[in-house]
Amino acid sequence: MDKNTQQTIDQYVMNTYARTPVCFVRGQGCTLWDDQGREYADFLAGIAVVNLGHAHPGVAQAVCNQALKLVHVSNLYYSEPQAAVAKLLVDNSFADRVFFCNSGAEANEGALKLARLWGKEKKGGAHTVLTMEYSFHGRTLGTLSATGQEKIQKGYDPLMPRFRHLPYGDLEAARAAMDESVCAVLVEPILGEGGVIVPPQGYLAGLKELCQEAKALLMFDEVQTGLGRTGKLFAHQHWGVTPQVMTLAKALANGLPAGAVLAVEEAAGLFTPGAHATTFGAGPVVMEAARVVLETLTAPGFLEHAAAEGFYFQNRLQVLAQKHADAAEGVRGMGLLLGLVLKGPAAPMLARLRERGFIAGLAQEKVLRFAPPLVVQRAQIDALCEALDAALTQGIG
């Protein structure tokens, strides 16, 4: 890559990322190009963000048109793009109302504030939120405290109190922890950063039953799993379990900063004027992008394509895992959120794929994560699997 770009960022930007020395300058669909003209197949989508693919023409046109009309006025006034997106979200989910923000961490902060208000108004001051080990909910101090990963929390103690981290998938542990102090349970339907872990059958339904018995909120963090990533619009639909609160972000505006808290009326009504706010949330340009995203995702056949390609991809990965049983343990995930579990560190495999022109990611030390744009084609999956086959042949390490 261009050394001037690398040196400038290294000198002037805070050192919070272990960056790979590649500088991408253009994208189209599932393809990226770096500043040296090299082409890559993108199987990470900006960490499950550009679900419609890079440079989606509908998103690009909507953003350009809106930017020429109106960029920002604040939420002290009404906005047509915000109205359209709010209605699309409510019409296609369990929710009655939406709060818009700019990121997944902000969305989860909003959900946690709703949980605190719920505890005060509905449960006599209950204030504890149950979350899961190996979960990830964001990097603000509140969402960091909710996250169940010590390596991410390191250095920021004392953390915010009133969170209890439970083993993911262990319903009996949740039952034991559900006392009168609990106002909510915050859980990812599928653990993303925690290793692409699908819950055992009955787990989410069991959590809902526990929450109903305890009059606690059930809150699903669908920042990574939502918006078509698992083959349905929202991951919880695979199990037929609806929460009272759900958070979205990442893919909501196909790369522009957007987040949302969706809730049923009983919870949403706890937010009143002045109780919560955002300066940039639901800006007209971002909302126009989100409108195109939601209209595309809900168009006939789109999610069916994503689900079919995800099923095909998962089967291909399972064949590779069996073929290379000395290096791989198995495959996790649903739809186009998949993880290949290795028997050693996955970082070397990531580098081998990149050398062959494929971009993937990690989810914990030993899991190679794949989250391509939902428009990925079978030929691209086949090419990735051929490259992965060759990389696995070299063994672990």
Buried (B, 14 or more C-beta within 10 A) or exposed (E): BEEEEBEEEEEEEEEEEEEEEBBBEEBBBBBBBBEEEEEBBBBBBBEBBBBBBBBBEBBBEBBEEBEEEEEEEEBEEEBEBBEBBBEBBBEEBBBBBBBBBBBBBBBBBBBBBBBBBBBBBBBEEBBBBBBBBBBBBBBBEBBBBBBBBEEBBEEEEEBBEBBBBBEBBBBEBBBEBBEEBBBBBBBBBBBBBBBBBBBEEEBBBBBBBBBEEBBBBBBBBBBBBBBBBBBBBBBBBBBEBBBBBBBBBBBBBBBBBBBBBBBBEEBBBBBEEEEBEBEBBBBBBBBBBBBBBBBBBBEEEBBEBBBEBBBBBBEBBBEBBEEBEEBBEEBBBBBBBBBBBBBBEBEBBBEBBBEBBBBBBBBBEBBBBBBBBBBBBEEBBEBBBBBBBEBBEEEBE
